[in-house]
Amino acid sequence: MPRVQYDVLRNEFQRILRDRGFSETDALDAATVFADNSLDGMYSHGYIRFPRVVEYLDRGSIDPKVKASRELAFGAMEQWNGNRGFGPLNARKAMNRACELAHQYGIGLIALGNNNHWMRGGSYGWQAANEGCIGICWSNTMPNMPAWGGKDRRIGNNPIVFAVPRSNGEHVVVDCALSQFSYGKIEEAKLSGTQLPVPGGYDEFGSLTTDPASIEKTWRVLPMGYWKGSGLSVLLDLISTILTNANSVQKIGTFEDEVGLSQIMIAIDPEKFNDRETMERIVFELIENIRGSEPVREGDRVHYPGERELETRKENRENGIPVNEEVWKQILSK
């Protein structure tokens, strides 16, 4: 698999977005989102997803000139309208505002409705942690997963993110969809010709399978934790729809594309509760205890959440980002 240097990848993204109506600054900021996702090994929401975003722009499903606007404000909480603008830029703006509120009040919450796909949810957890904040955020999606016990898709694989900051930048971050694997991860496995490590959905015969191509035929993905993931999906959708007064998973399913999503950004300033040294000690002791676990396989080691991304970031920065040749050619042709 060929490797592409980070700057080359970002520059191509920027060129394509600028050609489609983004300002120079917005094109760079948006390109950085996709390049950073790829750098961290989140290829399914980086370069692999990029051609689909270009299709949305070309169809007019995303207006690159539209920005999120604040509609309500009361203390530490605000309600914003994404106006169906470019999802990642609106989400970055919303999390930045949540962090500003957190530094003022201790906590900040932005309910961002009518926004487009935010790509990799973990981006906003890392963003909050880089600002010294605990970050909690989630988004709803189009109906793309059956509720537990059902066959047809009625709920979303609504991603949720938690992040705890560390002063050395080695933050603790969980970013997960409520399906066992996100659609992007299934697509990534199919492109690379690999099986999923554990069953991720159902084949056309109704049996659980690790084959991404079989899951793509039915699009019956498996909720993580079975009924638990299904229940969490419903509650995250309810909370985000109530707070944004915008679109539920059910309503998003009536749109032609996955647009107009409801997202929640929460930031907490931990230094309102503890001094920095105490917080750092708590985090260090906990993750070192986890890393000291006896591994199942000899020679392996147990990672804390977010550690693998840091390792991948370092490797890809030094050696270049591995890209699927067919997808890379498609990007270069845009």
PAMI-321498 format. One line per field, with one value per residue: x, y, z of N, C-alpha, C, CB in turn; residue number from 0. Coordinates in steps of 0.05 Angstrom, whole numbers. Glycine has a CB too. Layout:
<rs>
n_east: (X/...)
n_north: (Y/...)
n_up: (Z/...)
ca_east: (X/...)
ca_north: (Y/...)
ca_up: (Z/...)
c_east: (X/...)
c_north: (Y/...)
c_up: (Z/...)
cb_east: (X/...)
cb_north: (Y/...)
cb_up: (Z/...)
resi: (NUM/...)
</rs>
This chain:
<rs>
n_east: (17/14/46/31/54/36/29/23/-24/-60/-56/-78/-131/-145/-141/-182/-228/-226/-234/-287/-316/-302/-274/-206/-185/-225/-222/-171/-176/-217/-193/-152/-179/-194/-143/-118/-149/-136/-81/-82/-97/-150/-176/-224/-255/-226/-185/-212/-266/-269/-279/-334/-355/-342/-377/-426/-419/-417/-468/-497/-516/-488/-473/-417/-410/-443/-452/-453/-500/-517/-575/-602/-585/-565/-532/-488/-504/-521/-560/-551/-556/-538/-549/-544/-492/-421/-405/-358/-331/-370/-379/-328/-328/-370/-352/-308/-333/-361/-318/-299/-343/-339/-291/-307/-354/-346/-371/-394/-444/-464/-517/-523/-560/-588/-541/-490/-456/-406/-359/-305/-319/-284/-249/-267/-266/-210/-200/-225/-195/-145/-153/-152/-197/-246/-280/-344/-384/-434/-470/-529/-552/-570/-624/-595/-588/-616/-664/-657/-679/-707/-713/-712/-681/-683/-659/-601/-529/-507/-452/-409/-367/-315/-268/-208/-163/-90/-30/15/-5/-18/-73/-131/-177/-240/-275/-330/-376/-445/-457/-427/-385/-368/-399/-360/-314/-329/-331/-277/-252/-273/-250/-196/-196/-202/-226/-273/-253/-288/-357/-397/-446/-505/-514/-545/-575/-590/-552/-500/-440/-371/-356/-346/-367/-413/-444/-452/-488/-536/-539/-550/-527/-494/-515/-471/-458/-507/-572/-560/-529/-568/-608/-579/-571/-623/-633/-592/-606/-657/-643/-609/-643/-684/-656/-634/-679/-687/-673/-692/-668/-707/-732/-689/-682/-719/-697/-659/-604/-553/-561/-570/-563/-566/-529/-489/-446/-404/-365/-320/-286/-235/-202/-232/-248/-205/-135/-84/-40/-61/-101/-70/-41/-81/-99/-52/-40/-84/-83/-33/-41/-77/-44/-9/-33/-37/-24/-67/-43/23/76/45/16/-26/-66/-83/-145/-140/-86/-65/-78/-43/6/0/-5/47/78/56/66/121/131/95/26/-12/-47/-104/-94/-130/-170/-139/-123/-173/-183/-143/-161/-202)
n_north: (-24/43/102/168/232/274/330/332/304/337/384/369/358/410/439/415/428/484/493/482/522/537/584/607/601/569/524/505/494/455/416/402/375/326/308/303/263/220/217/199/147/139/124/113/157/195/202/162/174/223/228/218/261/302/288/301/356/370/355/393/384/402/466/505/557/569/580/559/585/622/612/610/629/618/628/577/546/537/541/522/532/493/503/469/471/460/404/387/437/468/438/441/495/497/464/493/538/514/501/553/570/533/547/593/583/532/490/478/475/461/456/433/437/413/405/382/319/304/279/249/236/236/277/323/310/307/359/388/368/387/439/437/415/368/330/315/288/278/252/246/203/182/133/73/24/-34/-33/-69/-134/-123/-122/-84/-20/26/58/98/91/121/161/168/207/211/248/260/307/312/343/334/324/273/251/219/184/163/142/123/89/68/22/-43/-38/21/47/67/38/-13/-6/6/-43/-75/-51/-63/-117/-150/-188/-172/-166/-188/-211/-165/-153/-175/-227/-242/-286/-280/-291/-279/-246/-237/-217/-161/-148/-179/-156/-106/-117/-126/-86/-92/-77/-92/-75/-49/-87/-110/-107/-66/-27/-14/10/54/82/100/134/174/197/217/255/291/310/334/376/406/418/401/355/287/218/189/230/248/205/214/249/261/253/240/287/348/336/324/347/345/382/381/411/409/442/417/439/472/440/410/419/425/390/349/328/309/269/233/216/194/152/118/103/79/36/6/-3/-37/-86/-158/-184/-219/-246/-268/-222/-181/-117/-79/-25/43/81/117/115/82/113/156/130/112/162/182/145/150/203/202/164/171/170/111/94/72/54/59/93/139/154/168/213/248/258/293)
n_up: (0/-19/10/32/44/99/89/34/27/55/26/-24/-9/7/-41/-72/-42/-41/-95/-97/-74/-21/24/27/80/105/72/84/139/138/106/139/179/153/139/189/213/180/191/243/236/228/178/154/164/143/89/60/66/42/-16/-18/10/-25/-67/-42/-38/-92/-108/-82/-31/12/33/24/42/83/153/222/269/329/367/416/483/548/603/617/575/506/446/380/309/255/203/160/142/130/162/197/206/230/276/301/313/349/392/407/428/470/503/516/547/588/613/635/666/687/663/597/548/484/441/380/326/263/233/188/173/220/211/239/303/347/338/362/415/424/411/453/496/483/496/550/573/597/552/524/476/426/368/328/275/207/202/210/233/261/314/376/368/323/250/208/194/243/281/299/290/330/344/402/445/493/530/566/589/585/606/575/526/513/512/542/507/484/428/397/354/363/338/330/294/259/199/166/183/167/112/104/118/78/32/41/38/83/139/191/260/299/298/262/241/204/154/90/103/154/193/240/221/201/154/116/65/62/103/82/41/67/105/157/212/275/339/389/447/441/462/497/470/433/465/486/439/426/470/466/417/431/471/444/404/433/460/418/389/338/288/291/289/262/231/201/168/128/93/33/36/87/125/164/220/292/345/404/445/499/547/602/653/687/724/756/795/815/829/778/785/819/786/743/770/784/734/713/750/742/687/684/717/685/640/663/663/657/595/547/505/500/499/479/496/540/522/538/527/467/463/421/377/383/376/323/298/305/275/223/213/209/168/128/106/99/40/3/-62/-105/-84/-73/-125/-144/-112/-130/-180/-176)
ca_east: (0/31/44/30/61/14/26/13/-52/-76/-56/-98/-158/-150/-145/-208/-248/-225/-247/-316/-329/-293/-254/-179/-182/-242/-212/-148/-186/-232/-173/-137/-195/-191/-115/-112/-163/-120/-56/-87/-106/-179/-178/-253/-266/-205/-183/-232/-292/-267/-293/-363/-361/-341/-402/-446/-415/-424/-498/-510/-526/-473/-465/-392/-410/-461/-439/-471/-508/-529/-603/-610/-563/-572/-511/-468/-516/-530/-571/-542/-567/-516/-558/-535/-466/-401/-407/-335/-325/-391/-374/-305/-336/-387/-336/-292/-351/-366/-294/-300/-362/-329/-271/-321/-374/-339/-383/-406/-459/-475/-535/-520/-579/-588/-514/-483/-439/-382/-337/-295/-327/-262/-235/-277/-256/-183/-200/-231/-173/-123/-160/-151/-224/-259/-299/-365/-400/-446/-486/-546/-546/-593/-630/-577/-584/-641/-667/-653/-702/-719/-698/-708/-665/-700/-643/-575/-505/-499/-426/-406/-339/-307/-239/-196/-137/-64/-14/35/-18/-25/-99/-146/-200/-256/-291/-342/-404/-460/-456/-402/-366/-380/-401/-334/-296/-337/-321/-248/-245/-279/-230/-171/-200/-199/-250/-275/-242/-310/-381/-405/-473/-518/-513/-572/-589/-596/-532/-479/-417/-348/-350/-357/-383/-440/-459/-459/-511/-560/-536/-560/-504/-500/-510/-451/-472/-534/-594/-550/-523/-594/-620/-563/-576/-649/-631/-575/-623/-677/-632/-599/-666/-698/-640/-631/-705/-682/-681/-688/-660/-730/-736/-666/-687/-737/-681/-646/-577/-550/-557/-588/-560/-568/-504/-485/-418/-402/-337/-318/-260/-230/-187/-251/-253/-180/-112/-73/-23/-77/-113/-49/-34/-104/-99/-28/-43/-105/-74/-10/-52/-87/-22/5/-48/-25/-37/-77/-23/50/89/27/12/-52/-65/-105/-159/-127/-57/-59/-79/-18/27/-5/2/76/87/47/80/149/133/73/0/-18/-72/-113/-85/-154/-183/-121/-126/-199/-181/-126/-175/-225)
ca_north: (0/67/121/196/250/289/356/327/296/360/403/360/364/439/447/406/443/511/493/478/545/544/605/596/593/546/501/495/483/430/397/393/355/300/299/294/237/200/215/183/121/138/128/112/184/213/203/144/187/248/229/220/289/317/283/317/384/372/353/415/377/418/493/511/584/572/576/556/610/618/619/614/629/622/619/558/530/552/526/532/520/489/513/449/478/439/392/389/464/476/423/452/521/492/454/515/555/499/504/580/571/516/562/614/572/506/472/490/457/471/438/441/423/418/405/359/298/316/261/234/249/239/302/343/303/316/389/396/361/406/464/431/408/343/332/295/297/257/260/225/196/171/107/55/1/-44/-34/-96/-150/-116/-128/-61/0/47/74/106/81/148/161/183/212/221/255/271/319/310/367/326/320/245/251/194/190/142/151/98/87/49/-4/-56/-24/42/41/73/16/-36/1/4/-71/-85/-41/-76/-145/-164/-194/-158/-183/-201/-205/-137/-150/-199/-232/-244/-309/-273/-301/-260/-250/-219/-209/-134/-147/-191/-137/-84/-126/-124/-62/-98/-76/-102/-55/-59/-95/-119/-90/-43/-8/-5/28/79/97/113/156/195/210/233/278/311/322/352/399/422/423/397/330/260/197/183/251/248/184/223/266/246/247/242/316/360/320/337/341/357/386/388/414/413/451/402/455/484/420/400/432/410/368/327/316/294/245/215/204/177/127/101/91/61/11/-8/-12/-58/-111/-181/-187/-245/-259/-262/-203/-158/-99/-67/4/59/92/139/110/72/135/171/114/113/189/185/128/162/229/196/147/176/158/90/100/54/66/66/117/161/163/181/240/264/265/311)
ca_up: (0/-20/32/23/66/110/76/7/30/63/3/-44/2/7/-69/-80/-27/-51/-122/-94/-62/5/26/31/108/111/57/99/164/132/96/163/193/140/140/216/216/166/205/268/229/224/149/146/166/132/60/48/66/28/-42/-13/18/-50/-80/-28/-46/-121/-110/-69/-5/32/23/38/51/106/179/245/282/356/368/444/502/576/620/607/554/483/425/355/284/236/177/140/131/129/189/215/214/250/301/314/324/372/414/417/445/495/520/527/569/610/628/649/685/696/644/574/532/459/427/352/309/234/222/171/185/232/204/262/328/365/333/381/441/424/411/480/514/477/510/579/582/593/530/520/453/409/345/317/247/193/212/196/250/273/343/384/363/297/225/192/207/255/300/288/304/341/357/427/451/519/529/590/581/599/599/555/500/510/524/543/489/472/406/386/345/379/325/336/277/243/170/155/188/150/85/104/117/51/13/46/34/108/155/217/281/312/282/261/230/194/126/78/115/182/211/247/203/203/127/111/41/68/118/63/26/84/122/184/231/301/361/408/471/434/471/511/449/421/484/486/414/428/489/455/397/445/485/424/390/452/466/394/377/310/274/303/270/245/211/182/149/107/76/12/45/116/131/185/244/318/359/431/453/527/557/631/661/712/744/774/816/825/817/755/795/829/763/729/786/782/707/710/765/730/662/689/727/662/624/677/661/644/569/540/488/509/481/474/519/542/517/548/504/454/460/395/358/386/363/294/290/303/253/198/210/201/144/109/111/79/26/-18/-87/-121/-72/-76/-153/-146/-100/-147/-205/-170)
c_east: (18/26/46/37/37/9/15/-16/-69/-78/-76/-126/-164/-156/-173/-231/-249/-238/-277/-329/-320/-273/-227/-175/-199/-233/-189/-158/-201/-212/-157/-152/-191/-162/-108/-125/-147/-93/-59/-96/-135/-186/-207/-266/-246/-206/-204/-259/-292/-282/-324/-372/-361/-367/-425/-444/-424/-455/-512/-522/-512/-466/-440/-392/-427/-447/-461/-476/-521/-557/-613/-585/-573/-550/-492/-479/-525/-541/-563/-555/-543/-523/-549/-509/-447/-397/-382/-328/-345/-386/-350/-312/-352/-371/-318/-308/-357/-342/-292/-319/-352/-308/-284/-339/-366/-349/-395/-420/-470/-492/-536/-539/-576/-560/-510/-463/-413/-357/-329/-302/-304/-247/-242/-270/-227/-181/-205/-207/-149/-128/-161/-178/-230/-280/-318/-381/-412/-463/-506/-540/-572/-600/-614/-572/-611/-641/-666/-679/-716/-702/-692/-694/-682/-684/-616/-552/-491/-473/-425/-376/-336/-277/-231/-168/-113/-46/7/22/-26/-52/-112/-173/-214/-274/-304/-370/-419/-466/-429/-379/-381/-382/-374/-314/-303/-328/-291/-239/-251/-258/-203/-172/-196/-226/-250/-265/-264/-335/-390/-433/-483/-516/-542/-588/-596/-576/-511/-454/-395/-341/-362/-374/-411/-457/-468/-484/-537/-562/-550/-536/-513/-495/-489/-465/-500/-555/-584/-543/-548/-607/-605/-568/-602/-647/-614/-591/-644/-666/-623/-622/-681/-682/-636/-657/-703/-691/-673/-677/-683/-734/-713/-669/-705/-722/-667/-618/-576/-541/-575/-586/-561/-544/-501/-455/-418/-372/-339/-290/-253/-215/-205/-256/-228/-157/-100/-56/-39/-91/-94/-42/-56/-103/-75/-31/-63/-95/-50/-20/-63/-65/-6/-10/-32/-38/-46/-56/5/63/72/28/-15/-50/-88/-119/-145/-98/-49/-59/-53/5/25/2/32/87/80/60/109/150/113/48/-6/-46/-78/-108/-109/-167/-166/-122/-152/-198/-165/-140/-197/-218)
c_north: (25/85/149/213/267/315/353/320/321/380/395/364/394/449/440/422/472/513/491/500/552/568/592/586/569/521/488/481/456/409/385/372/327/290/289/267/215/196/197/155/117/143/128/139/205/212/184/158/212/249/231/248/307/313/299/346/388/370/377/408/392/445/502/539/589/565/572/582/604/628/624/614/635/610/600/541/547/532/539/518/518/498/495/458/455/429/395/417/475/463/434/479/517/482/476/534/541/502/532/582/555/532/585/603/546/484/488/469/471/450/448/425/430/421/381/341/311/300/245/248/254/264/323/336/312/346/399/391/379/433/460/423/379/347/309/305/273/269/238/221/190/144/86/30/-8/-41/-64/-112/-144/-123/-102/-39/23/66/80/93/105/147/178/184/221/226/268/282/311/332/360/320/291/239/223/199/165/154/126/103/67/23/-17/-44/-2/33/46/50/-9/-31/-2/-25/-83/-77/-56/-106/-162/-169/-176/-176/-199/-195/-176/-132/-177/-202/-236/-268/-304/-283/-279/-266/-230/-209/-181/-132/-158/-171/-114/-91/-122/-98/-66/-100/-84/-81/-66/-65/-104/-100/-65/-21/3/15/55/95/113/138/179/211/228/258/299/324/341/378/417/432/420/369/305/241/191/204/252/227/191/241/249/238/248/270/324/345/337/328/357/358/396/390/421/421/437/418/472/465/410/417/413/386/344/313/298/268/224/200/185/151/108/88/73/35/-6/-19/-35/-85/-133/-185/-216/-260/-250/-243/-179/-140/-86/-37/18/73/117/134/100/94/151/156/115/141/193/170/141/189/223/183/153/161/136/96/77/67/75/91/141/172/177/210/258/273/285/339)
c_up: (0/4/21/47/73/95/48/8/36/40/-18/-34/0/-21/-78/-67/-36/-78/-120/-76/-33/4/31/60/114/96/72/125/159/122/119/178/180/141/168/222/204/181/230/262/226/195/140/148/158/102/47/46/48/1/-39/-6/-7/-66/-68/-37/-75/-125/-97/-42/17/19/38/50/76/132/201/259/309/356/396/461/529/594/606/583/531/462/398/332/264/208/154/126/133/158/206/224/234/277/316/327/349/396/425/435/471/514/532/550/593/626/644/672/698/677/621/557/507/446/398/335/279/222/204/185/195/227/229/288/347/361/354/410/444/425/439/499/509/490/541/590/580/571/529/497/439/387/339/288/232/206/197/213/261/303/351/382/337/274/210/208/217/273/287/303/317/355/383/434/479/518/556/583/598/589/577/528/495/523/524/529/480/451/393/376/363/363/332/320/262/214/157/159/171/122/83/103/90/31/16/43/60/121/180/239/297/295/284/250/219/164/116/89/144/202/216/230/208/175/121/86/45/84/101/47/41/99/149/203/259/322/380/434/467/443/485/491/436/439/485/461/416/447/479/433/410/457/465/410/408/456/441/382/347/301/289/281/251/223/191/161/126/87/55/20/76/123/154/211/269/335/385/437/482/534/587/638/687/733/762/798/830/814/796/765/804/805/748/743/783/755/704/725/752/705/665/701/705/645/637/677/648/617/563/524/497/489/475/499/517/539/531/524/493/449/433/374/359/373/333/283/286/279/226/192/199/173/122/116/90/67/7/-45/-104/-110/-76/-105/-157/-135/-119/-172/-201/-179)
cb_east: (-19/26/65/3/85/19/52/29/-56/-63/-29/-93/-159/-125/-125/-212/-243/-195/-236/-322/-357/-279/-261/-157/-190/-271/-203/-129/-206/-253/-154/-130/-225/-200/-96/-122/-191/-114/-47/-107/-96/-194/-163/-268/-276/-178/-156/-234/-300/-239/-287/-372/-341/-316/-409/-444/-386/-410/-507/-531/-522/-447/-489/-370/-419/-486/-421/-459/-527/-512/-620/-631/-541/-600/-521/-460/-539/-506/-602/-511/-590/-509/-548/-557/-455/-374/-413/-311/-324/-419/-371/-282/-352/-409/-320/-281/-377/-371/-268/-307/-389/-316/-250/-339/-400/-350/-404/-386/-482/-452/-564/-490/-607/-604/-493/-473/-433/-386/-314/-264/-349/-244/-242/-307/-258/-168/-222/-256/-164/-120/-187/-141/-245/-272/-285/-383/-384/-463/-468/-576/-527/-587/-661/-551/-564/-646/-694/-643/-722/-726/-714/-735/-643/-722/-640/-572/-485/-521/-405/-422/-328/-313/-233/-194/-140/-51/0/50/-1/-3/-118/-151/-191/-273/-275/-342/-406/-486/-459/-404/-352/-364/-423/-323/-297/-368/-330/-236/-261/-307/-226/-160/-180/-181/-251/-304/-226/-314/-403/-386/-473/-548/-496/-570/-571/-623/-518/-472/-426/-323/-361/-335/-369/-437/-441/-436/-508/-562/-549/-577/-490/-482/-537/-428/-471/-538/-613/-525/-506/-612/-622/-533/-577/-670/-620/-549/-636/-690/-608/-581/-686/-702/-613/-616/-716/-652/-669/-713/-651/-755/-739/-639/-698/-761/-661/-645/-557/-528/-561/-615/-534/-594/-480/-500/-404/-417/-322/-327/-259/-213/-167/-277/-267/-176/-91/-56/-4/-99/-125/-24/-30/-131/-98/-3/-52/-130/-68/10/-75/-105/-4/10/-74/-27/-17/-103/-28/67/97/-2/34/-67/-66/-95/-188/-131/-47/-79/-103/-12/26/-34/-9/89/75/17/82/162/130/83/-23/-18/-71/-143/-69/-174/-188/-92/-124/-220/-167/-101/-187/-232)
cb_north: (0/83/116/203/268/296/372/303/275/374/406/330/354/454/433/376/441/521/470/451/541/520/626/617/616/553/509/517/502/436/410/417/363/303/322/315/238/209/243/197/101/160/105/92/190/205/195/118/195/256/205/200/299/309/253/314/392/350/328/427/346/403/514/508/603/553/600/536/627/632/597/593/650/609/606/540/513/568/523/529/538/460/541/444/502/449/364/377/482/470/393/456/536/472/430/531/562/470/498/600/560/490/573/630/569/501/453/506/443/480/437/437/431/444/405/368/276/319/277/229/233/216/313/347/272/306/399/382/331/409/474/455/424/331/335/290/314/238/265/232/171/168/101/68/8/-73/-21/-98/-147/-86/-147/-50/10/35/60/136/66/157/170/170/233/200/274/250/349/281/378/302/329/226/271/185/207/128/167/76/80/62/-1/-86/-44/68/57/98/9/-39/30/18/-86/-75/-11/-69/-155/-147/-224/-148/-167/-191/-224/-121/-129/-199/-257/-246/-334/-284/-326/-261/-249/-233/-230/-114/-163/-217/-126/-77/-155/-147/-38/-125/-49/-127/-49/-38/-72/-147/-106/-50/-20/-29/16/72/77/94/146/184/189/216/270/297/300/338/391/406/451/402/330/249/172/181/278/244/160/237/283/263/267/221/333/360/304/331/348/340/407/367/437/387/482/377/474/490/396/370/439/428/378/338/337/311/252/230/226/192/133/117/113/75/17/10/11/-50/-106/-207/-178/-243/-253/-288/-216/-168/-78/-75/10/81/99/164/91/49/153/175/85/106/209/174/100/165/244/179/119/169/179/62/127/47/46/43/112/153/138/165/238/248/240/310)
cb_up: (25/-46/54/10/58/139/75/-7/52/88/-8/-50/32/18/-87/-74/3/-53/-138/-82/-62/19/49/26/126/102/29/106/178/111/76/181/192/111/133/236/205/137/214/285/248/242/135/164/195/142/51/65/94/24/-58/8/38/-67/-79/2/-43/-137/-97/-86/-1/41/28/19/29/102/186/265/265/377/356/453/494/583/645/629/565/470/427/353/272/236/172/120/146/118/187/201/189/239/295/293/303/365/405/393/430/488/504/504/559/600/608/630/671/724/657/558/548/439/440/343/317/228/246/144/165/262/193/260/342/361/305/378/445/399/392/491/509/447/501/593/567/620/504/546/434/427/320/321/246/163/210/190/273/265/352/413/386/297/208/181/188/270/327/288/284/359/338/450/431/542/506/613/581/595/623/565/478/522/510/573/465/495/384/408/315/388/294/332/257/246/157/167/218/151/78/129/139/42/17/73/14/127/163/222/300/342/290/245/207/202/119/48/112/188/200/277/174/215/107/109/19/83/142/45/18/103/108/185/231/308/376/413/491/446/489/528/428/417/511/489/390/439/516/443/379/467/503/404/380/479/477/372/385/303/246/316/285/262/225/198/163/118/92/-14/33/126/105/175/243/333/341/453/434/545/542/647/664/705/730/760/803/818/839/738/817/848/745/724/815/785/685/721/794/724/641/708/748/645/617/705/645/662/547/524/458/512/456/469/521/568/487/568/513/470/482/387/363/416/373/287/310/329/255/197/237/221/152/80/112/92/11/-14/-103/-122/-42/-69/-172/-131/-73/-154/-217/-140)
resi: (0/1/2/3/4/5/6/7/8/9/10/11/12/13/14/15/16/17/18/19/20/21/22/23/24/25/26/27/28/29/30/31/32/33/34/35/36/37/38/39/40/41/42/43/44/45/46/47/48/49/50/51/52/53/54/55/56/57/58/59/60/61/62/63/64/65/66/67/68/69/70/71/72/73/74/75/76/77/78/79/80/81/82/83/84/85/86/87/88/89/90/91/92/93/94/95/96/97/98/99/100/101/102/103/104/105/106/107/108/109/110/111/112/113/114/115/116/117/118/119/120/121/122/123/124/125/126/127/128/129/130/131/132/133/134/135/136/137/138/139/140/141/142/143/144/145/146/147/148/149/150/151/152/153/154/155/156/157/158/159/160/161/162/163/164/165/166/167/168/169/170/171/172/173/174/175/176/177/178/179/180/181/182/183/184/185/186/187/188/189/190/191/192/193/194/195/196/197/198/199/200/201/202/203/204/205/206/207/208/209/210/211/212/213/214/215/216/217/218/219/220/221/222/223/224/225/226/227/228/229/230/231/232/233/234/235/236/237/238/239/240/241/242/243/244/245/246/247/248/249/250/251/252/253/254/255/256/257/258/259/260/261/262/263/264/265/266/267/268/269/270/271/272/273/274/275/276/277/278/279/280/281/282/283/284/285/286/287/288/289/290/291/292/293/294/295/296/297/298/299/300/301/302/303/304/305/306/307/308/309/310/311/312/313/314/315/316/317/318/319/320/321/322/323/324/325/326/327/328/329/330/331/332/333)
</rs>
